[in-house]
Amino acid sequence: MTDLPTPKPGILDIAPYVGGKSKIDGVAEPMKLSSNENALGAGQKAREAFQAAVSNIHIYPDGRATKLRDAVADHHGLEPERLIFGNGSDEVFALLNQTYLTPGDNIVTGQYGFLAYRISALANQAEVRLAPEPNFRTEVDALLALVDERTKLVYISSPSNPTGSYNTAEETRRLHEALPAHVLLVIDEAYAEFVAEPDWETSLPLARDAENIVVTRTFSKIHGLGGLRIGFGYAPLKVAEAVDRIRLPFNVSVPGLEAAVAALGDEAHQKASRDLVQTWRPRLTQAIKGFGFEVFPSAGNFVLVRFPDEKRNAAAANEYLHTRGIIVRPVGGYGLHDCLRITVGTEDQNRAVLDALSEFAAS
Ligand SMILES: *Cc1c(COP(=O)(O)O)cnc(C)c1O
């Protein structure tokens, strides 16, 4: 007999999130291409700001994140009071779920939608409805078909992880127009800065005039600050004010705030990061296709590769890459058992990936 309270219904049904692997036995410095981190690391300006912040780490951070709030508002032309800052955008999703979901409500997202949306929805005893993605991209009509009066949030990411697909500006507008007003549409733009496709647009302007759109961004990808955990949402004022009531008062750290402000002003590092991805994404895609594997078109800083062959399958490819000191991401958690997601790395890393996959194809 134990007197411990039992976790709430649903909690123990949540599969623990497994992050990208970072070690290979016997390899001192593996190439980590498993978490879509910035291959160039953080920029010099962000590093310096982080180091300078060391003299203030005994001081609680500004709970309103005023300096970062003003910098983000200025950078994107947004109203500062409509921003929600989080310990990564992951926390923004969790806060939205916690603010709006009661047991029996539901969220709707794509079949291959980012797992982070689902975890906190389940923790709030909500149902997670997954719209089929037969073409490995979010389908507007499939999402709409699952929406009912208990739907509180619809989540899309554009570009999406792990598929790399995106929704055109027209599709996103159509989704928003067709959604009932009681549903909050969350558009996750974690990979916005890497998109090259002309029919994609940021939804920040769409959100400005809407009463039920939240657009999220992160400092983890283009800015290379994944380790510091900073993201934000741009929400209707009413949403931002509601979320603010449950947000932990000091959810973004002192060095995080300082580094993020500096990163936002470091256009050169953002450009170098974008250029690296836009140069290597097509090269990786073409070359890996040439080895006989499928590569999904990607608008993010990664490619999703499919290994349809029974013998030269994704698990075997993953093992082979390990023997070359390369860590990529199996995506069985999304049901994509025959795929691996590979982050675009530095030139040397990308060449190592291509060498290894070419050898694997010939093995
Ligand atoms: C990496 C990523 C994020 C960013 O999460 P943070 O918590 O801000 O690090 C958000 N959405 C998607 C789809 C991602 O892949």
PDBQT file of the ligand as one rigid body, heavy atoms in Angstrom, charges set to zero:
ROOT
HETATM    1  C1  LIG A 401      12.450  23.020 -33.162  1.00  0.00    +0.000 C 
HETATM    2  C2  LIG A 401      10.985  23.284 -33.247  1.00  0.00    +0.000 A 
HETATM    3  C3  LIG A 401      10.380  24.232 -32.434  1.00  0.00    +0.000 A 
HETATM    4  C4  LIG A 401      11.177  25.051 -31.457  1.00  0.00    +0.000 C 
HETATM    5  O1  LIG A 401      10.986  24.648 -30.176  1.00  0.00    +0.000 OA
HETATM    6  P1  LIG A 401      11.684  25.467 -28.989  1.00  0.00    +0.000 P 
HETATM    7  O2  LIG A 401      10.945  24.995 -27.803  1.00  0.00    +0.000 OA
HETATM    8  O3  LIG A 401      11.436  26.915 -29.280  1.00  0.00    +0.000 OA
HETATM    9  O4  LIG A 401      13.120  25.122 -28.989  1.00  0.00    +0.000 OA
HETATM   10  C5  LIG A 401       9.031  24.464 -32.562  1.00  0.00    +0.000 A 
HETATM   11  N1  LIG A 401       8.298  23.780 -33.465  1.00  0.00    +0.000 NA
HETATM   12  C6  LIG A 401       8.839  22.871 -34.271  1.00  0.00    +0.000 A 
HETATM   13  C7  LIG A 401       7.978  22.170 -35.259  1.00  0.00    +0.000 C 
HETATM   14  C8  LIG A 401      10.194  22.584 -34.171  1.00  0.00    +0.000 A 
HETATM   15  O5  LIG A 401      10.728  21.638 -34.949  1.00  0.00    +0.000 OA
ENDROOT
TORSDOF 0
